[in-house]
């Protein structure tokens, strides 16, 4: 994914170039990425909630 976002010289691609890169992905790939991201966000929320419940509240 980082290769799609930045060129080999380290310069960040423009928004148009990034849109072109991501529009080439099929729907199954995008669904998989969305599910993975959702899982990680939920795990982070669980950790923060546990911390809040045990330490702050």
C-alpha positions as CSV (number, residue, x, y, z in Angstrom):
1,X,0.0,0.0,0.0
2,X,2.8,2.4,0.8
3,X,4.1,2.0,-2.8
4,X,0.8,3.1,-4.1
5,X,0.8,6.2,-1.9
6,X,4.4,7.3,-2.4
7,X,6.9,7.1,-5.2
8,X,10.3,5.5,-4.8
9,X,11.9,8.9,-4.3
10,X,9.7,9.4,-1.2
11,X,7.5,12.2,-2.7
12,X,3.8,11.8,-1.9
13,X,1.4,11.3,-4.8
14,X,-1.3,13.8,-5.7
15,X,-4.9,13.1,-4.7
16,X,-5.7,12.4,-8.3
17,X,-2.9,9.8,-8.6
18,X,-4.0,8.1,-5.4
19,X,-7.6,8.0,-6.5
20,X,-6.5,6.3,-9.8
21,X,-4.5,3.7,-7.8
22,X,-7.4,2.8,-5.5
23,X,-10.0,2.8,-8.2
24,X,-8.2,-0.2,-9.8
25,X,-8.9,-2.4,-6.8
26,X,-11.7,-4.9,-7.1
27,X,-14.7,-4.8,-4.6
28,X,-13.6,-7.9,-2.8
29,X,-10.2,-6.3,-2.0
30,X,-11.9,-3.1,-0.8
31,X,-14.3,-5.0,1.4
32,X,-11.5,-7.0,2.9
33,X,-9.6,-3.8,3.7
34,X,-12.7,-2.2,5.2
35,X,-13.4,-5.3,7.4
36,X,-9.8,-5.4,8.6
37,X,-9.8,-1.7,9.4
38,X,-13.1,-2.0,11.3
39,X,-11.7,-4.9,13.4
40,X,-8.6,-2.9,14.4
41,X,-10.7,0.2,15.3
42,X,-13.0,-2.0,17.4
43,X,-9.9,-3.6,19.2
44,X,-8.6,-0.1,19.9
45,X,-11.9,1.0,21.3
46,X,-12.0,-2.1,23.6
47,X,-8.5,-1.3,24.9
48,X,-9.4,2.3,25.6
49,X,-12.7,1.3,27.2
50,X,-10.9,-1.2,29.5
51,X,-8.4,1.4,30.5
52,X,-11.1,3.9,31.2
53,X,-13.1,1.4,33.2
54,X,-10.1,0.2,35.3
55,X,-8.0,3.3,35.7
56,X,-10.1,6.4,35.4
57,X,-13.6,5.5,36.4
